[in-house]
C-alpha cells in the first residue's frame, strides 16, 4: 500500500521506517541506496526516531534567512556604492563586495550582490563583444553592393 504523504521528505522518512520494520537487520547503507539518501542521513533520521519518536522524525526544519528580518547594511551604503561605481572605482561584483566589507564589515555572496546591483542600483553587467585578434582595424565592413557584384 503506497504511503500518502504530500511532503517528499516526510514520505521518504516513513518509507525508511517501513523498510526497517520489514528488514530489521538491514544496514543504513542499503536503506540509503533504496531511498536515495546517504547512509549518514538515514542514520540521523533513525537516531531522531529512536530518541523522541515519530513526531521528531516528521518535524521539518525551516532553512534559510527569515523573510522580513531586514537588510544587513543601511540604505546609505548602496548610495555610496552607486557613487563609487559612477566614479569608476567599482567595476566588478568582487569590487562591490570588497567595498561593502571594507566600509561596513558585512559580507555578501556574489549571487546576492549581483541581485542587489540589479534591483537596487539598476546596474547591468557590461561585457564587450569578442573580436578576432587577427582583425585589421583599418578594414571596414563591405557594403551590400560590393558583396553582390
Secondary structure as the mmCIF struct_conf table of DSSP 4:
data_model
#
loop_
_struct_conf.conf_type_id
_struct_conf.id
_struct_conf.beg_label_comp_id
_struct_conf.beg_label_asym_id
_struct_conf.beg_label_seq_id
_struct_conf.end_label_comp_id
_struct_conf.end_label_asym_id
_struct_conf.end_label_seq_id
BEND BEND1 UNK A 6 UNK A 7
HELX_RH_AL_P HELX_RH_AL_P1 UNK A 8 UNK A 22
TURN_TY1_P TURN_TY1_P1 UNK A 24 UNK A 25
HELX_RH_AL_P HELX_RH_AL_P2 UNK A 28 UNK A 35
TURN_TY1_P TURN_TY1_P2 UNK A 36 UNK A 36
BEND BEND2 UNK A 37 UNK A 37
HELX_RH_AL_P HELX_RH_AL_P3 UNK A 39 UNK A 51
TURN_TY1_P TURN_TY1_P3 UNK A 52 UNK A 52
HELX_RH_AL_P HELX_RH_AL_P4 UNK A 54 UNK A 58
BEND BEND3 UNK A 64 UNK A 64
HELX_LH_PP_P HELX_LH_PP_P1 UNK A 65 UNK A 66
TURN_TY1_P TURN_TY1_P4 UNK A 67 UNK A 68
BEND BEND4 UNK A 69 UNK A 69
BEND BEND5 UNK A 72 UNK A 73
HELX_RH_AL_P HELX_RH_AL_P5 UNK A 75 UNK A 87
TURN_TY1_P TURN_TY1_P5 UNK A 88 UNK A 88
BEND BEND6 UNK A 89 UNK A 89
BEND BEND7 UNK A 92 UNK A 92
HELX_RH_AL_P HELX_RH_AL_P6 UNK A 93 UNK A 104
HELX_RH_AL_P HELX_RH_AL_P7 UNK A 110 UNK A 119
TURN_TY1_P TURN_TY1_P6 UNK A 120 UNK A 120
BEND BEND8 UNK A 121 UNK A 121
HELX_LH_PP_P HELX_LH_PP_P2 UNK A 128 UNK A 130
TURN_TY1_P TURN_TY1_P7 UNK A 133 UNK A 134
TURN_TY1_P TURN_TY1_P8 UNK A 137 UNK A 138
HELX_LH_PP_P HELX_LH_PP_P3 UNK A 141 UNK A 143
HELX_RH_AL_P HELX_RH_AL_P8 UNK A 144 UNK A 148
#
